[in-house]
Amino acid sequence: MSNNNHVIELKAYNPPKAVEGRQDKWVKFGDKNDYFQFLIDRYNNSTTNNQVINNIVKLIYGKGLTAKNAAQKPQEYAQMKMLFTKEVTKKAITDMYLLGQCALQVIYSKNKKTIVKVEHIPAHLLRPEKCNEDGIIENYYYSDNWTNLREYPATPIPAFGYGDRTLEILMIGNYTVGQKYFSSVAYLGGLSYAKLEEDISEYLISLVETGFTPLKIINFNNGVPDADQQRKINDSVIDQTTGASGKKLLISFNSDETKKTTIDSVQLDNASAQYEYLSNEARAKIMLSHGVTSGLLFGIPTASGFSSNADELKTAFVLFNNNVIIPNQEQFCDGIDKILAYNGVVLDLTFIPFNPLIDVLAVKEEVAPTKLKSIEIEATDFGSDLDLEEWELCDSSAVNYEREDEYDDLIKKANNPSLLKRVQHFASTGSAYPRRGSEQDSKLFKTRYRYSGSGVGEREFCKKMLSANKLYRKEDIIAMDEMPVNKGFGLDGADTYSIWLWKGGGLLSEKYPNGTCKHFWTRETYRRKGTDILSPLAQKVTPSEARKEGEILPTNDPRVYKAPHDMK
C-alpha cells in the first residue's frame, strides 16, 4: 500500500565541522564554510541571544584593560595602553565571545625588534591553513567575502611567531575538545533555541501580515499521480508554503470545476499558550547556555517576575561573574601577554570590573580633578593609603639622606628578631590603609613619603600637593619624573624633571625672585599593630655600624632630603 501523505520535518541542528578540502590550502568552517555567518545570524535575529551577548561583552570589558602592577611599572603600562587601545580591545572581546575566537594584527617596527602596533581584524574573515606535521597552524587566509573568492581571493598572512616579523596574526580562543582549528562558542548548546526564537518571531510577524490565516491542508482531487509526479508536486508545494515566511496563497490550475483543488483549514488549538510556552522555553535555554544565573541582571524578566530580593540578585551576579566573566577576561589577558612579552613587557593584566548592581545605581560625588598647567591629574593618582586598624606610625621625620640607607636596611631586616632590638621606637602619631606594595616594605614595616615644608605653597603644584596631603611610595614619586605634573619648572623651563630630587622645581624667575621650592619629602615609617617587638630603649643603628657588620646598604642622592631652596 503506497503512502500518499508527506510529512515536512524541521531541520535538525548540527554542530560545526572543520572541513579540510583536497584542493584548498585553508580549512573551511562548516560544510559550506559559512558557520561564522550562522553565528552572526543567530546574534542578529534572536532577541534574547543578542541582548545576552551584548551585556556579557560589556561586563568582560568592564571599565577597560589595566594592570595590577601598573604603579610599579609605569613605562610598561603606558606601552600596553598604547598597543591595546579601547577600540581594539572592545572589538576583539566582542569577536572572542560571539565567534569563539578573536584575531589581532601584530605590526612590527622596521628593525623587527619590537611590536609597534596592534589592530583588530574580524575573525569571521579568516580561515586557518592546514596545520603542519607538528599540528601547528603557520598561516591564516584572509578574504573579504568567502562566498565569492573570484573577486575576493584568499590572501595568506603568517601566524604570530611564524612570519618574517612584518605583519602577523595572533588568534585568541579557548580549547575545544575535538577541534584543532576552531574554538566553539560558550553558548553552543543554545544555538538551536536561538534559531527557534527567530522562527517563532518570524512566523508570528508573517501571521499578522496575512491576517492570521490558519494552517492549510491542500487536497488534489483529480486522481492519484505516480510517485515521480507526487514528488514534483510535493516539492513545488513545499517551496511555496513552508518556512516561517512561506506563501499563504496557493494558485491551482484545474481541467474543470469538478476537479478543482480543495483547501481545508486546520485551526491550532490554544495557539497563544503554545507560542508563549515556546518563547519562554527558548529564552530560558538561551540564557542557560550562556551561564546566566538570573535574567534580571540583563533586564530580562523571569517567569516569576522581578524579584525584590537584592541579596539573591547580588549572589547571582557573583556566581555569573566568577563562572563566566572572569574566565573570559583571563583568556584574553593570557592571549595578549604573548605580544607584550615580545617587547619585554611583563604586567599582571586584568580588567577594571563593572558591577551593574552598584555602578549604575550608586550616586558618586563628582570630584574636580587637580589641574596642573596643561594637564589634569587626580590627587590620588599616585598616593597610597594605609589601614588605621592594621598599621601605626612609628617614625615621621624629614628625609635624611645619610640615614635613609640605615632605615631601608633595618626595615629589610625587620623580620629577623636579632635585629629588631636595634630599631628605634617612636611615638605613634597616626595610621592609614595599605593598597600597594613597595620594595621598601617588609612584613612588619611599610615606608611612605609625604610632601612637607612651608605650609603656603607659591607654585600651583605645591599648593595641590600640600592640600592633598597624601602618602606616596618611592616608586610613585619616581613615576612622576616622566610626567609633566609641574610643567615648565624643570631645568631651563623643562616640562619634566625629577620630582624625587627637586620637588616643586628649582626654576628662578621674576615671579619667584627668592628662588626655588621650599618643600621636601618627609619619610614616614609604619609598623604592623599587635607586635611587641619594639622597645622604647632600643638603640639606633648608624649606617657605619651596619656596614661594619658586613651589610650592603642602598644609597640615595642626598638632594632628596633637602628643599631646592637650600641647595646650591
Secondary structure, 3 states (H helix, E strand, C coil): CCCCCCCCCCCCCCCCCEEECCCCCEEEECCCCCHHHHHHHHHHHCHHHHHHHHHHHHHHHCCCEEECCCCCCHHHHHHHHHHCCHHHHHHHHHHHHHCCEEEEEEEECCCCCCEEEEEEECHHHEEEECCCCCCCCCEEEECCCCCCCCCCCCEEEEECCCCCCCEEEEEEECCCCCCCCCCCCCCHHHHHHHHHHHHHHHHHHHHHHCCCCCEEEEECCCCCCCHHHHHHHHHHHHHHHCCCCCCCCCCCCCCCHHHCCEEEEECCCCHHHHHHHHHHHHHHHHHHHCCCCCHHHHCCCCCCCCCCCHHHHHHHHHHHHHHHHHHHHHHHHHHHHHHHHHCCCCCCEEECCCCCCCCCCCCCCCCCCEEECCEEECCCCCCCCCCCCCEEEEEEEECCHHHHHHHHHHHHCCCCHHHHCCCCCCCCCCCCCCCCCCCCCCCCEEEEEEEEECCCCCCHHHHHHHHHCCEECHHHHHHHHHCCCCCCCCHHHCCCCCHHHHCCCCCCCCCCCCCCCCEEEEEEEEEECCCCCCCCCCCCCCHHHHHHCCCCCCCCCHHHHCCHHHCC
